[in-house]
């Protein structure tokens, strides 16, 4: 059916068949018999170079345990455009890296008036990415399909605004 559809499309439109997808919008795709693996290793490497963190020492966690970021009105302000750019890059990286979703959500709260402490928290995420740059998501083939979900929450973690941070990821194992 796919072959017939492809032939019909070629008759109707001027197009070429490039084969299996391998790279799309910064996401690398590897298709094997075991499943489909997606990651953003090249994109992550570009982020590290762009923010001059390509030679940093990697760390094991994207955020400090029990870290509480605040508006910290006494801290030194940082360039908000650069901070927003960094957080935007990290947000796109979460497409294939759900392990950094919580930490990125945490630093995203401080886009309006970022301070030095917020920038340090964002750079910590980059240090974690440096050590785990080849991680991604593997969609496996399964005989017994299951819908699986994971969540993580920090209830009332924002000491000033009383905001909570939560994240989730769901996938269908087929």
N, C-alpha and C positions, 0 to 999 in steps of 0.2 A: 504494500500500500504506500509506503514512504517512497519507494523507487518510482512508482507511478505518479505520485504527487510531484516529485522532483522533475520528472520528464514533462509534465503538464506546465509547470512553472517556467521551465527553460523555453518551451514553445511560445509562451505568452509574453515573457519578459526577457530582456537581455541581462543575463546573469551567469556567474560561474560558481561552481561548487568548490568551496575551500576545504571541505572535509570536516572532521570533528572540531568543535570549538576548543581553542587552547588558551585564549586570552581575550578578556572583555572588560572594558572600563576599569582596568587596574586589578582585575581578578583573574588569577591563573586557574585554569581548569585542566585536570588530568583525569581522563576516562580510562578505566581498566575493567577487567572482569569482576574485580572485587567491589567496585563502585565508582563514584565520582568524588574526587578530592578537589576542594577549592581553597585557595589561599591568596594572600596578597604580599608575598615575600618581596617582590620588586618594588611595590608601592611603599611598603614599610621601610625598605632600604632607602628609598628616595626621601621619605620623611626624616629619617635619621640624618641624612646628609644635609637636607635643607635647614634643619634646626641645629646643625653642628653637634650632633650627638652620635655620629657614626663611630667614634673612638671611645665612647663611654664604657664603663664597666657594667656588665649586665647584673641584674638582681633577680631574686626568685619570686617576688610578689609585685603586683602592679600598684598596691597601696599599702601604707603602714597599717598594722593591726590596730583597730579602734581609733583610727585617725578621725579627728573632728575638725573640718575646715570651717572657718567663720568669716564674716565680712572683714574682720580685722582692720578696723578703720585707722589703726595706728601704724600698720605695715606700709612699706614703700610700694607705691603704685608702679606697675610695669606697663609697657606699651600694649594697649588693649587690642590694637589691630593685629599684632604678632600673636598675642594670646588667643584671640578668636580664630586665627588661621591655624594655629597648632591644635586647638580643640576641634575645629572642623575636620582636620586631617585625621585625628584620632577617632572621631565619630564615624567617618567613612571606613576606617579600618575595622570597626566593630562588625562590618558586614560578614566577615569571615572569622572574627575573633571575639566570640561571646565572653571569653575569659576576662576581657578588659572592660566590658560593658558597665559594670558597677563603678569602677574608678573613673571612667570617662564621664559618666553621668554626674558623679560627684563634683568634678572640676567644672562641668558645664554650668553649674549654678552661679558661677562668679564671672560671667562674661561682661557684665556691665562695668564693674570697677575691679579688675583683677589686681591682686597684690602679689608680692614676692612669694608668699607662702603658697598661693594658688599655682604660680608658675613652677615652683619646686615640685608640687604634687603632679603636675602634668609631665614634667621632665622625668619623674620617677616612673611614670607609665612608659615613657620612651626607653628607659633603661631596662624595663621588663621586656618590652618588645624586642630589644636588641638581643636578649638571651633566648628568646622563644620565637625568633623571626620565621622559622619554617612551619609553625603551627597553622592549622586551618580546620576545615570541617570536612569529614568524610561521610558521604551518603552511601551507605552500604546496601547491597542486595540481600534480602532476607526471605526465607520461606514463610515465616510467621510475622506478618506486619504488625507493628505496635506504634501507638502514638505516645511519645515520651516528652515530658516537660520538666524543666528545672527552674527554680526561682531562688532569688536571694533578696533579702530586704534589710533595711536599716531604719527601723521605725523611730520616728521622732529624733533623727540623728542631728539635724540642724538645730543647734542650741538657741539661735536667735529667732528664726522664723518658724521653728517647730515643723519643718518639712521632713518628709520621709523619702528615702531613695530605695527604689526596688528595680529589679531587672528580671527578665525571664527569657527562656529560649525553649522552643518546642520543635520537635522534628518527628517525622514519620519514618519509622524503620520499615522499609519494604524489601 
